[in-house]
Amino acid sequence: MRSAIVLGAGMIGVSTALHLQKRGWQVVVVDRRGPGEETSHGNAGIIQCEAVQPYAMPRDLVSLTRIAIGLANDVRYRLAALPEQAGPLLRYWWNSEPHRHERISMAYATLAAQSVIEHSGLIDQSGSDNLIQRDGYLHVFRDQATFDEAIAKAGHVGAVWNVPYRLLDGPALRALEPSVGERIIGAIHWTAPWSVRDPGRLVKNYAELFVRNGGTIETGEAASLRQTAQGWSVAVNGGTVEAPVAVVALGPWSPSFLRPYGYRFPMVMKRGYHRHFAGGAPLTRALLDAGCGYVVAPMARGLRITTGADLADFSMSTKETQLKRSERYAREFIDLGTSVDPEPWFGTRPFMASMLPVIGEAPRHRGLWLHFGHGHQGFTMGAASGRLIAEMMTGETPYIDPAPFMPRAA
Ligand SMILES: Cc1cc2nc3c(=O)[nH]c(=O)nc-3n(C[C@H](O)[C@H](O)[C@H](O)COP(=O)(O)OP(=O)(O)OC[C@H]3O[C@@H](n4cnc5c(N)ncnc54)[C@H](O)[C@@H]3O)c2cc1C
């Protein structure tokens, strides 16, 4: 029986483990925390099969100036983080040129398109149906000009990638979501995505399915990984685990983990925050207020506001500016109630400067597989991406072309 160590028990690591297990592998997942307790816990919970294009960096002068002077709420930056982030940001800017972005989207879309299908099987097997809502989410607008611009983009996405959506004017939107006030003039209803009311719980359910089927989850520090004559070994509580292959699925911690191995993977560290609110008006589906840079989503704990990107490194302190602004913007059209979290949560979207996740064997280390960098849509793509890497590791014909995702370290 073939065996593997998977480092990281977020959505990406657990999905990898499940797909390998399905192919008869004996897998040990190693994490310093429990499954789904980091980035895969705190996100907006949307399985975004409509997200066929990765999030491009704005290139126009007005947007860049708004970011530079701190007016934008979707992106903020820390001066102290810029020296480390300058290289990845420059590459990100380069790749965001419209023609390159369109080419990158062709690869990105192959994973997004399969996301709901792959999650669907795991949701059934893990008994997670109670967490799932299957009625899309709403991209809402405050003025007609921005709405018209987004309608044109939706038309392009719909035509090229066959993504379904419908347009709602104010009354149609309020018929669907009566709590949304007049400040919102209309919405694009992306009808195919699913939403998860407790994203961390879904990962835990997947992890429990993996254990029920004979898999093992151990507590351990990834930095203890060593190359041996037979493959790889890692220290875990109460011993050592060995296997011929290891998979690095450490989300935003992957590039720093790989530095001692001589690899530099340019990642833009897009920190995001969340806070829950309860006792206000109900919402049945998530709303993306992109113009103001946040999402408000109904969750088990209440309405969860998640913010855009704060370009900060791990050691930097919490900055509540975006969360407070987002709360103020949301209160302009919905009664949020009161905050139920004493402190905000934050986590980092592992966003590659190439805008594509890294999926494949490390160029200079046999048996070391890399699986990280899913950026804004790792919760969405985990199950589909887990299938892809498992097929590559097993030597099956991959269900999509893996070439665009192959590791290319600097
Ligand atoms: C605010 C916000 C909103 C988002 N909304 C969405 C959304 O709606 N839909 C969507 O698809 N995506 C969304 N995302 C992105 C998504 O959450 C991430 O892409 C995804 O969770 C990444 O999963 P992962 O498994 O790679 O990383 P993680 O979930 O962070 O897992 C990495 C694991 O590695 C472990 N680890 C790290 N270092 C070590 C070490 N040294 N030793 C042992 N273990 C270690 C960690 O404990 C962790 O469990 C959002 C992200 C944010 C921040």
The ligand as an SDF file (V2000), in Angstrom:
LIG
                    3D

 53 58  0  0  0  0  0  0  0  0999 V2000
  -11.3540   36.8740    5.1010 C   0  0  0  0  0  0  0  0  0  0  0  0
  -11.2590   35.7070    4.1260 C   0  0  0  0  0  0  0  0  0  0  0  0
  -12.3700   35.3490    3.3890 C   0  0  0  0  0  0  0  0  0  0  0  0
  -12.2910   34.2840    2.4760 C   0  0  0  0  0  0  0  0  0  0  0  0
  -13.4280   33.8550    1.8300 N   0  0  0  0  0  0  0  0  0  0  0  0
  -13.3670   32.7690    1.0160 C   0  0  0  0  0  0  0  0  0  0  0  0
  -14.5490   32.2660    0.3910 C   0  0  0  0  0  0  0  0  0  0  0  0
  -15.6640   32.7370    0.6050 O   0  0  0  0  0  0  0  0  0  0  0  0
  -14.4200   31.2120   -0.4500 N   0  0  0  0  0  0  0  0  0  0  0  0
  -13.2040   30.6390   -0.7100 C   0  0  0  0  0  0  0  0  0  0  0  0
  -13.1250   29.7150   -1.5050 O   0  0  0  0  0  0  0  0  0  0  0  0
  -12.0830   31.0560   -0.0730 N   0  0  0  0  0  0  0  0  0  0  0  0
  -12.1320   32.1110    0.7660 C   0  0  0  0  0  0  0  0  0  0  0  0
  -11.0010   32.5570    1.3860 N   0  0  0  0  0  0  0  0  0  0  0  0
   -9.7120   31.8960    1.0870 C   0  0  0  0  0  0  0  0  0  0  0  0
   -9.6040   30.5510    1.7870 C   0  0  0  0  0  0  0  0  0  0  0  0
   -9.9920   30.6690    3.1340 O   0  0  0  0  0  0  0  0  0  0  0  0
   -8.1500   30.0260    1.7020 C   0  0  0  0  0  0  0  0  0  0  0  0
   -7.7020   30.0620    0.3540 O   0  0  0  0  0  0  0  0  0  0  0  0
   -8.0660   28.5850    2.1970 C   0  0  0  0  0  0  0  0  0  0  0  0
   -8.6590   28.4680    3.4660 O   0  0  0  0  0  0  0  0  0  0  0  0
   -6.6230   28.1040    2.2490 C   0  0  0  0  0  0  0  0  0  0  0  0
   -6.6260   26.7830    2.7630 O   0  0  0  0  0  0  0  0  0  0  0  0
   -5.2940   26.0400    3.1410 P   0  0  0  0  0  0  0  0  0  0  0  0
   -5.6550   24.6750    3.5510 O   0  0  0  0  0  0  0  0  0  0  0  0
   -4.3150   26.2390    2.0370 O   0  0  0  0  0  0  0  0  0  0  0  0
   -4.7150   26.9020    4.3760 O   0  0  0  0  0  0  0  0  0  0  0  0
   -5.1170   26.8250    5.9220 P   0  0  0  0  0  0  0  0  0  0  0  0
   -6.5580   26.6260    6.0970 O   0  0  0  0  0  0  0  0  0  0  0  0
   -4.4920   28.0220    6.5740 O   0  0  0  0  0  0  0  0  0  0  0  0
   -4.3840   25.5150    6.4350 O   0  0  0  0  0  0  0  0  0  0  0  0
   -2.9830   25.4690    6.6410 C   0  0  0  0  0  0  0  0  0  0  0  0
   -2.7360   24.5590    7.8260 C   0  0  0  0  0  0  0  0  0  0  0  0
   -1.3160   24.4370    8.0070 O   0  0  0  0  0  0  0  0  0  0  0  0
   -1.0490   24.3870    9.3920 C   0  0  0  0  0  0  0  0  0  0  0  0
    0.3340   24.7850    9.6260 N   0  0  0  0  0  0  0  0  0  0  0  0
    0.9360   25.9310    9.2250 C   0  0  0  0  0  0  0  0  0  0  0  0
    2.2400   25.9160    9.5900 N   0  0  0  0  0  0  0  0  0  0  0  0
    2.4620   24.7490   10.2450 C   0  0  0  0  0  0  0  0  0  0  0  0
    3.6080   24.1670   10.8470 C   0  0  0  0  0  0  0  0  0  0  0  0
    4.7850   24.7910   10.8510 N   0  0  0  0  0  0  0  0  0  0  0  0
    3.4770   22.9470   11.4100 N   0  0  0  0  0  0  0  0  0  0  0  0
    2.2780   22.2930   11.4090 C   0  0  0  0  0  0  0  0  0  0  0  0
    1.1780   22.8000   10.8550 N   0  0  0  0  0  0  0  0  0  0  0  0
    1.2580   24.0230   10.2820 C   0  0  0  0  0  0  0  0  0  0  0  0
   -2.0420   25.3540    9.9900 C   0  0  0  0  0  0  0  0  0  0  0  0
   -2.2490   25.0780   11.3660 O   0  0  0  0  0  0  0  0  0  0  0  0
   -3.2900   25.1140    9.1290 C   0  0  0  0  0  0  0  0  0  0  0  0
   -4.1490   24.1670    9.7110 O   0  0  0  0  0  0  0  0  0  0  0  0
  -11.0570   33.6020    2.3060 C   0  0  0  0  0  0  0  0  0  0  0  0
   -9.9380   33.9630    3.0760 C   0  0  0  0  0  0  0  0  0  0  0  0
  -10.0390   35.0000    3.9850 C   0  0  0  0  0  0  0  0  0  0  0  0
   -8.8400   35.3550    4.8320 C   0  0  0  0  0  0  0  0  0  0  0  0
  1  2  1  0
  2  3  1  0
  2 52  2  0
  3  4  2  0
  4  5  1  0
  4 50  1  0
  5  6  2  0
  6  7  1  0
  6 13  1  0
  7  8  2  0
  7  9  1  0
  9 10  1  0
 10 11  2  0
 10 12  1  0
 12 13  2  0
 13 14  1  0
 14 15  1  0
 14 50  1  0
 15 16  1  0
 16 17  1  0
 16 18  1  0
 18 19  1  0
 18 20  1  0
 20 21  1  0
 20 22  1  0
 22 23  1  0
 23 24  1  0
 24 25  2  0
 24 26  1  0
 24 27  1  0
 27 28  1  0
 28 29  2  0
 28 30  1  0
 28 31  1  0
 31 32  1  0
 32 33  1  0
 33 34  1  0
 33 48  1  0
 34 35  1  0
 35 36  1  0
 35 46  1  0
 36 37  1  0
 36 45  1  0
 37 38  2  0
 38 39  1  0
 39 40  1  0
 39 45  2  0
 40 41  1  0
 40 42  2  0
 42 43  1  0
 43 44  2  0
 44 45  1  0
 46 47  1  0
 46 48  1  0
 48 49  1  0
 50 51  2  0
 51 52  1  0
 52 53  1  0
M  END
$$$$
